[in-house]
Amino acid sequence: MWDFVLSPVEINSVYNGKAFSANVLNWQELSYEAQGEVFVKTQLWT
């Protein structure tokens, strides 16, 4: 998740698996588990 709008080139890079670090929330760095329709995370913000 970014706090700005990505350009079409940046979106394409992310789509193609290029490294483009999120500056607000990086879902790949979170540790969570799915339980039905709910995602459980004990501490989202560090």
mmCIF file of the N, C-alpha and C atoms, coordinates in Angstrom:
data_MODEL
# 
_entry.id   MODEL 
# 
loop_
_atom_site.group_PDB 
_atom_site.id 
_atom_site.type_symbol 
_atom_site.label_atom_id 
_atom_site.label_alt_id 
_atom_site.label_comp_id 
_atom_site.label_asym_id 
_atom_site.label_entity_id 
_atom_site.label_seq_id 
_atom_site.pdbx_PDB_ins_code 
_atom_site.Cartn_x 
_atom_site.Cartn_y 
_atom_site.Cartn_z 
_atom_site.occupancy 
_atom_site.B_iso_or_equiv 
_atom_site.pdbx_formal_charge 
_atom_site.auth_seq_id 
_atom_site.auth_comp_id 
_atom_site.auth_asym_id 
_atom_site.auth_atom_id 
_atom_site.pdbx_PDB_model_num 
ATOM 1   N N  . MET A 1 1  ? 0.858   -1.163  0.000   1.00 0.00 ? 1  MET A N  1 
ATOM 2   C CA . MET A 1 1  ? 0.000   0.000   0.000   1.00 0.00 ? 1  MET A CA 1 
ATOM 3   C C  . MET A 1 1  ? 0.908   1.231   0.000   1.00 0.00 ? 1  MET A C  1 
ATOM 4   N N  . TRP A 1 2  ? 0.582   2.165   -0.858  1.00 0.00 ? 2  TRP A N  1 
ATOM 5   C CA . TRP A 1 2  ? 1.350   3.392   -0.976  1.00 0.00 ? 2  TRP A CA 1 
ATOM 6   C C  . TRP A 1 2  ? 0.474   4.588   -0.614  1.00 0.00 ? 2  TRP A C  1 
ATOM 7   N N  . ASP A 1 3  ? 1.105   5.674   -0.214  1.00 0.00 ? 3  ASP A N  1 
ATOM 8   C CA . ASP A 1 3  ? 0.351   6.893   0.093   1.00 0.00 ? 3  ASP A CA 1 
ATOM 9   C C  . ASP A 1 3  ? 0.374   7.869   -1.076  1.00 0.00 ? 3  ASP A C  1 
ATOM 10  N N  . PHE A 1 4  ? 0.580   7.319   -2.266  1.00 0.00 ? 4  PHE A N  1 
ATOM 11  C CA . PHE A 1 4  ? 0.546   8.116   -3.490  1.00 0.00 ? 4  PHE A CA 1 
ATOM 12  C C  . PHE A 1 4  ? 0.087   7.216   -4.629  1.00 0.00 ? 4  PHE A C  1 
ATOM 13  N N  . VAL A 1 5  ? -0.298  7.810   -5.721  1.00 0.00 ? 5  VAL A N  1 
ATOM 14  C CA . VAL A 1 5  ? -0.780  7.060   -6.884  1.00 0.00 ? 5  VAL A CA 1 
ATOM 15  C C  . VAL A 1 5  ? 0.415   6.569   -7.689  1.00 0.00 ? 5  VAL A C  1 
ATOM 16  N N  . LEU A 1 6  ? 0.414   5.282   -8.004  1.00 0.00 ? 6  LEU A N  1 
ATOM 17  C CA . LEU A 1 6  ? 1.482   4.723   -8.823  1.00 0.00 ? 6  LEU A CA 1 
ATOM 18  C C  . LEU A 1 6  ? 1.267   5.081   -10.284 1.00 0.00 ? 6  LEU A C  1 
ATOM 19  N N  . SER A 1 7  ? 2.356   5.314   -10.968 1.00 0.00 ? 7  SER A N  1 
ATOM 20  C CA . SER A 1 7  ? 2.281   5.582   -12.407 1.00 0.00 ? 7  SER A CA 1 
ATOM 21  C C  . SER A 1 7  ? 1.997   4.265   -13.131 1.00 0.00 ? 7  SER A C  1 
ATOM 22  N N  . PRO A 1 8  ? 1.548   4.325   -14.376 1.00 0.00 ? 8  PRO A N  1 
ATOM 23  C CA . PRO A 1 8  ? 1.328   3.085   -15.134 1.00 0.00 ? 8  PRO A CA 1 
ATOM 24  C C  . PRO A 1 8  ? 2.589   2.222   -15.222 1.00 0.00 ? 8  PRO A C  1 
ATOM 25  N N  . VAL A 1 9  ? 3.746   2.833   -15.347 1.00 0.00 ? 9  VAL A N  1 
ATOM 26  C CA . VAL A 1 9  ? 5.005   2.083   -15.416 1.00 0.00 ? 9  VAL A CA 1 
ATOM 27  C C  . VAL A 1 9  ? 5.268   1.370   -14.088 1.00 0.00 ? 9  VAL A C  1 
ATOM 28  N N  . GLU A 1 10 ? 5.020   2.059   -12.963 1.00 0.00 ? 10 GLU A N  1 
ATOM 29  C CA . GLU A 1 10 ? 5.211   1.453   -11.646 1.00 0.00 ? 10 GLU A CA 1 
ATOM 30  C C  . GLU A 1 10 ? 4.230   0.305   -11.425 1.00 0.00 ? 10 GLU A C  1 
ATOM 31  N N  . ILE A 1 11 ? 2.989   0.484   -11.828 1.00 0.00 ? 11 ILE A N  1 
ATOM 32  C CA . ILE A 1 11 ? 1.982   -0.580  -11.703 1.00 0.00 ? 11 ILE A CA 1 
ATOM 33  C C  . ILE A 1 11 ? 2.405   -1.797  -12.509 1.00 0.00 ? 11 ILE A C  1 
ATOM 34  N N  . ASN A 1 12 ? 2.877   -1.581  -13.713 1.00 0.00 ? 12 ASN A N  1 
ATOM 35  C CA . ASN A 1 12 ? 3.333   -2.678  -14.563 1.00 0.00 ? 12 ASN A CA 1 
ATOM 36  C C  . ASN A 1 12 ? 4.520   -3.400  -13.929 1.00 0.00 ? 12 ASN A C  1 
ATOM 37  N N  . SER A 1 13 ? 5.428   -2.659  -13.327 1.00 0.00 ? 13 SER A N  1 
ATOM 38  C CA . SER A 1 13 ? 6.581   -3.269  -12.663 1.00 0.00 ? 13 SER A CA 1 
ATOM 39  C C  . SER A 1 13 ? 6.141   -4.152  -11.507 1.00 0.00 ? 13 SER A C  1 
ATOM 40  N N  . VAL A 1 14 ? 5.226   -3.657  -10.684 1.00 0.00 ? 14 VAL A N  1 
ATOM 41  C CA . VAL A 1 14 ? 4.711   -4.447  -9.560  1.00 0.00 ? 14 VAL A CA 1 
ATOM 42  C C  . VAL A 1 14 ? 4.003   -5.691  -10.084 1.00 0.00 ? 14 VAL A C  1 
ATOM 43  N N  . TYR A 1 15 ? 3.185   -5.531  -11.110 1.00 0.00 ? 15 TYR A N  1 
ATOM 44  C CA . TYR A 1 15 ? 2.447   -6.652  -11.698 1.00 0.00 ? 15 TYR A CA 1 
ATOM 45  C C  . TYR A 1 15 ? 3.402   -7.733  -12.205 1.00 0.00 ? 15 TYR A C  1 
ATOM 46  N N  . ASN A 1 16 ? 4.534   -7.313  -12.747 1.00 0.00 ? 16 ASN A N  1 
ATOM 47  C CA . ASN A 1 16 ? 5.507   -8.256  -13.295 1.00 0.00 ? 16 ASN A CA 1 
ATOM 48  C C  . ASN A 1 16 ? 6.492   -8.775  -12.255 1.00 0.00 ? 16 ASN A C  1 
ATOM 49  N N  . GLY A 1 17 ? 6.248   -8.477  -10.978 1.00 0.00 ? 17 GLY A N  1 
ATOM 50  C CA . GLY A 1 17 ? 7.050   -9.039  -9.906  1.00 0.00 ? 17 GLY A CA 1 
ATOM 51  C C  . GLY A 1 17 ? 8.315   -8.280  -9.575  1.00 0.00 ? 17 GLY A C  1 
ATOM 52  N N  . LYS A 1 18 ? 8.479   -7.098  -10.127 1.00 0.00 ? 18 LYS A N  1 
ATOM 53  C CA . LYS A 1 18 ? 9.655   -6.294  -9.807  1.00 0.00 ? 18 LYS A CA 1 
ATOM 54  C C  . LYS A 1 18 ? 9.533   -5.752  -8.385  1.00 0.00 ? 18 LYS A C  1 
ATOM 55  N N  . ALA A 1 19 ? 10.654  -5.566  -7.742  1.00 0.00 ? 19 ALA A N  1 
ATOM 56  C CA . ALA A 1 19 ? 10.669  -5.033  -6.375  1.00 0.00 ? 19 ALA A CA 1 
ATOM 57  C C  . ALA A 1 19 ? 10.329  -3.553  -6.392  1.00 0.00 ? 19 ALA A C  1 
ATOM 58  N N  . PHE A 1 20 ? 9.279   -3.195  -5.696  1.00 0.00 ? 20 PHE A N  1 
ATOM 59  C CA . PHE A 1 20 ? 8.868   -1.799  -5.549  1.00 0.00 ? 20 PHE A CA 1 
ATOM 60  C C  . PHE A 1 20 ? 8.231   -1.703  -4.180  1.00 0.00 ? 20 PHE A C  1 
ATOM 61  N N  . SER A 1 21 ? 9.036   -1.376  -3.180  1.00 0.00 ? 21 SER A N  1 
ATOM 62  C CA . SER A 1 21 ? 8.599   -1.426  -1.785  1.00 0.00 ? 21 SER A CA 1 
ATOM 63  C C  . SER A 1 21 ? 7.470   -0.456  -1.491  1.00 0.00 ? 21 SER A C  1 
ATOM 64  N N  . ALA A 1 22 ? 6.490   -0.962  -0.781  1.00 0.00 ? 22 ALA A N  1 
ATOM 65  C CA . ALA A 1 22 ? 5.389   -0.113  -0.326  1.00 0.00 ? 22 ALA A CA 1 
ATOM 66  C C  . ALA A 1 22 ? 5.886   0.768   0.811   1.00 0.00 ? 22 ALA A C  1 
ATOM 67  N N  . ASN A 1 23 ? 5.366   1.983   0.903   1.00 0.00 ? 23 ASN A N  1 
ATOM 68  C CA . ASN A 1 23 ? 5.835   2.880   1.958   1.00 0.00 ? 23 ASN A CA 1 
ATOM 69  C C  . ASN A 1 23 ? 4.847   3.001   3.113   1.00 0.00 ? 23 ASN A C  1 
ATOM 70  N N  . VAL A 1 24 ? 3.674   2.396   3.013   1.00 0.00 ? 24 VAL A N  1 
ATOM 71  C CA . VAL A 1 24 ? 2.701   2.447   4.102   1.00 0.00 ? 24 VAL A CA 1 
ATOM 72  C C  . VAL A 1 24 ? 2.507   1.062   4.702   1.00 0.00 ? 24 VAL A C  1 
ATOM 73  N N  . LEU A 1 25 ? 2.188   0.084   3.881   1.00 0.00 ? 25 LEU A N  1 
ATOM 74  C CA . LEU A 1 25 ? 1.927   -1.267  4.368   1.00 0.00 ? 25 LEU A CA 1 
ATOM 75  C C  . LEU A 1 25 ? 2.395   -2.267  3.323   1.00 0.00 ? 25 LEU A C  1 
ATOM 76  N N  . ASN A 1 26 ? 3.269   -3.161  3.729   1.00 0.00 ? 26 ASN A N  1 
ATOM 77  C CA . ASN A 1 26 ? 3.786   -4.182  2.830   1.00 0.00 ? 26 ASN A CA 1 
ATOM 78  C C  . ASN A 1 26 ? 3.179   -5.524  3.240   1.00 0.00 ? 26 ASN A C  1 
ATOM 79  N N  . TRP A 1 27 ? 2.175   -5.981  2.501   1.00 0.00 ? 27 TRP A N  1 
ATOM 80  C CA . TRP A 1 27 ? 1.454   -7.205  2.849   1.00 0.00 ? 27 TRP A CA 1 
ATOM 81  C C  . TRP A 1 27 ? 2.364   -8.423  2.845   1.00 0.00 ? 27 TRP A C  1 
ATOM 82  N N  . GLN A 1 28 ? 3.412   -8.415  2.030   1.00 0.00 ? 28 GLN A N  1 
ATOM 83  C CA . GLN A 1 28 ? 4.319   -9.560  1.976   1.00 0.00 ? 28 GLN A CA 1 
ATOM 84  C C  . GLN A 1 28 ? 5.146   -9.693  3.248   1.00 0.00 ? 28 GLN A C  1 
ATOM 85  N N  . GLU A 1 29 ? 5.337   -8.622  3.981   1.00 0.00 ? 29 GLU A N  1 
ATOM 86  C CA . GLU A 1 29 ? 6.131   -8.649  5.206   1.00 0.00 ? 29 GLU A CA 1 
ATOM 87  C C  . GLU A 1 29 ? 5.310   -8.993  6.444   1.00 0.00 ? 29 GLU A C  1 
ATOM 88  N N  . LEU A 1 30 ? 3.991   -9.005  6.324   1.00 0.00 ? 30 LEU A N  1 
ATOM 89  C CA . LEU A 1 30 ? 3.135   -9.307  7.465   1.00 0.00 ? 30 LEU A CA 1 
ATOM 90  C C  . LEU A 1 30 ? 3.033   -10.807 7.681   1.00 0.00 ? 30 LEU A C  1 
ATOM 91  N N  . SER A 1 31 ? 2.849   -11.183 8.923   1.00 0.00 ? 31 SER A N  1 
ATOM 92  C CA . SER A 1 31 ? 2.604   -12.573 9.267   1.00 0.00 ? 31 SER A CA 1 
ATOM 93  C C  . SER A 1 31 ? 1.151   -12.663 9.729   1.00 0.00 ? 31 SER A C  1 
ATOM 94  N N  . TYR A 1 32 ? 0.324   -13.359 8.966   1.00 0.00 ? 32 TYR A N  1 
ATOM 95  C CA . TYR A 1 32 ? -1.085  -13.466 9.302   1.00 0.00 ? 32 TYR A CA 1 
ATOM 96  C C  . TYR A 1 32 ? -1.609  -14.819 8.853   1.00 0.00 ? 32 TYR A C  1 
ATOM 97  N N  . GLU A 1 33 ? -2.771  -15.164 9.329   1.00 0.00 ? 33 GLU A N  1 
ATOM 98  C CA . GLU A 1 33 ? -3.405  -16.404 8.915   1.00 0.00 ? 33 GLU A CA 1 
ATOM 99  C C  . GLU A 1 33 ? -4.878  -16.144 8.624   1.00 0.00 ? 33 GLU A C  1 
ATOM 100 N N  . ALA A 1 34 ? -5.413  -16.882 7.676   1.00 0.00 ? 34 ALA A N  1 
ATOM 101 C CA . ALA A 1 34 ? -6.825  -16.748 7.326   1.00 0.00 ? 34 ALA A CA 1 
ATOM 102 C C  . ALA A 1 34 ? -7.632  -17.730 8.169   1.00 0.00 ? 34 ALA A C  1 
ATOM 103 N N  . GLN A 1 35 ? -8.718  -17.238 8.745   1.00 0.00 ? 35 GLN A N  1 
ATOM 104 C CA . GLN A 1 35 ? -9.644  -18.083 9.491   1.00 0.00 ? 35 GLN A CA 1 
ATOM 105 C C  . GLN A 1 35 ? -11.033 -17.767 8.971   1.00 0.00 ? 35 GLN A C  1 
ATOM 106 N N  . GLY A 1 36 ? -11.497 -18.570 8.027   1.00 0.00 ? 36 GLY A N  1 
ATOM 107 C CA . GLY A 1 36 ? -12.778 -18.290 7.377   1.00 0.00 ? 36 GLY A CA 1 
ATOM 108 C C  . GLY A 1 36 ? -12.662 -17.015 6.562   1.00 0.00 ? 36 GLY A C  1 
ATOM 109 N N  . GLU A 1 37 ? -13.477 -16.040 6.879   1.00 0.00 ? 37 GLU A N  1 
ATOM 110 C CA . GLU A 1 37 ? -13.461 -14.765 6.170   1.00 0.00 ? 37 GLU A CA 1 
ATOM 111 C C  . GLU A 1 37 ? -12.696 -13.687 6.941   1.00 0.00 ? 37 GLU A C  1 
ATOM 112 N N  . VAL A 1 38 ? -12.003 -14.088 8.026   1.00 0.00 ? 38 VAL A N  1 
ATOM 113 C CA . VAL A 1 38 ? -11.340 -13.116 8.902   1.00 0.00 ? 38 VAL A CA 1 
ATOM 114 C C  . VAL A 1 38 ? -9.839  -13.358 8.894   1.00 0.00 ? 38 VAL A C  1 
ATOM 115 N N  . PHE A 1 39 ? -9.062  -12.290 8.789   1.00 0.00 ? 39 PHE A N  1 
ATOM 116 C CA . PHE A 1 39 ? -7.617  -12.376 8.920   1.00 0.00 ? 39 PHE A CA 1 
ATOM 117 C C  . PHE A 1 39 ? -7.238  -11.952 10.330  1.00 0.00 ? 39 PHE A C  1 
ATOM 118 N N  . VAL A 1 40 ? -6.488  -12.817 11.014  1.00 0.00 ? 40 VAL A N  1 
ATOM 119 C CA . VAL A 1 40 ? -6.119  -12.551 12.399  1.00 0.00 ? 40 VAL A CA 1 
ATOM 120 C C  . VAL A 1 40 ? -4.648  -12.155 12.450  1.00 0.00 ? 40 VAL A C  1 
ATOM 121 N N  . LYS A 1 41 ? -4.384  -10.984 13.006  1.00 0.00 ? 41 LYS A N  1 
ATOM 122 C CA . LYS A 1 41 ? -3.020  -10.500 13.201  1.00 0.00 ? 41 LYS A CA 1 
ATOM 123 C C  . LYS A 1 41 ? -2.970  -9.845  14.562  1.00 0.00 ? 41 LYS A C  1 
ATOM 124 N N  . THR A 1 42 ? -2.094  -10.325 15.433  1.00 0.00 ? 42 THR A N  1 
ATOM 125 C CA . THR A 1 42 ? -2.067  -9.803  16.791  1.00 0.00 ? 42 THR A CA 1 
ATOM 126 C C  . THR A 1 42 ? -1.591  -8.360  16.852  1.00 0.00 ? 42 THR A C  1 
ATOM 127 N N  . GLN A 1 43 ? -0.603  -7.995  16.033  1.00 0.00 ? 43 GLN A N  1 
ATOM 128 C CA . GLN A 1 43 ? -0.102  -6.627  16.056  1.00 0.00 ? 43 GLN A CA 1 
ATOM 129 C C  . GLN A 1 43 ? 0.188   -6.200  14.625  1.00 0.00 ? 43 GLN A C  1 
ATOM 130 N N  . LEU A 1 44 ? -0.654  -5.359  14.064  1.00 0.00 ? 44 LEU A N  1 
ATOM 131 C CA . LEU A 1 44 ? -0.490  -4.930  12.681  1.00 0.00 ? 44 LEU A CA 1 
ATOM 132 C C  . LEU A 1 44 ? 0.583   -3.867  12.552  1.00 0.00 ? 44 LEU A C  1 
ATOM 133 N N  . TRP A 1 45 ? 0.583   -2.892  13.436  1.00 0.00 ? 45 TRP A N  1 
ATOM 134 C CA . TRP A 1 45 ? 1.537   -1.775  13.347  1.00 0.00 ? 45 TRP A CA 1 
ATOM 135 C C  . TRP A 1 45 ? 2.640   -1.959  14.362  1.00 0.00 ? 45 TRP A C  1 
ATOM 136 N N  . THR A 1 46 ? 3.869   -1.789  13.921  1.00 0.00 ? 46 THR A N  1 
ATOM 137 C CA . THR A 1 46 ? 5.010   -1.907  14.837  1.00 0.00 ? 46 THR A CA 1 
ATOM 138 C C  . THR A 1 46 ? 5.704   -0.587  14.989  1.00 0.00 ? 46 THR A C  1 
# 
